[in-house]
Amino acid sequence: MSDIRTKRAWDPHESSDGARFLIDGRWPPGVRHDSLRIVLWVREAAPSRKLMKWFRANASEWAEFKTRYFAELDANPAGWEPIARQARLGPVTLVYSMKERRRNNAVALAEYLSSRAGDQ
């Protein structure tokens, strides 16, 4: 798979971003729809509301969050397949709205997709 990057919804668009996908279940607050320059809003690739609520209460449980999120992704490959398909063609940027830049759903999804590159 090609280069998979992550970027907050409020970070500026750059030509090196490649295909941009919003991967949150909700639209980022205060962001205009035309400002994200996304290819697709992939709500199905977002963690469930139940899992996000758990993660907000247990932010230190990063490994457990990823385990639970990866199980959700395994159960719904149609949710992340459009991103994987595009990543085989060139750079992809996963756009997210969490404040935390190192431990969030986009970082976890990038890891998930990269780990499955050999399966494709």
Summary of the structure (lengths in Angstrom):
residues: 120
radius of gyration: 13.4
end to end distance: 8.6
largest distance: 38.1
contacts: 339
relative contact order: 0.28
helix: 48%
strand: 13%
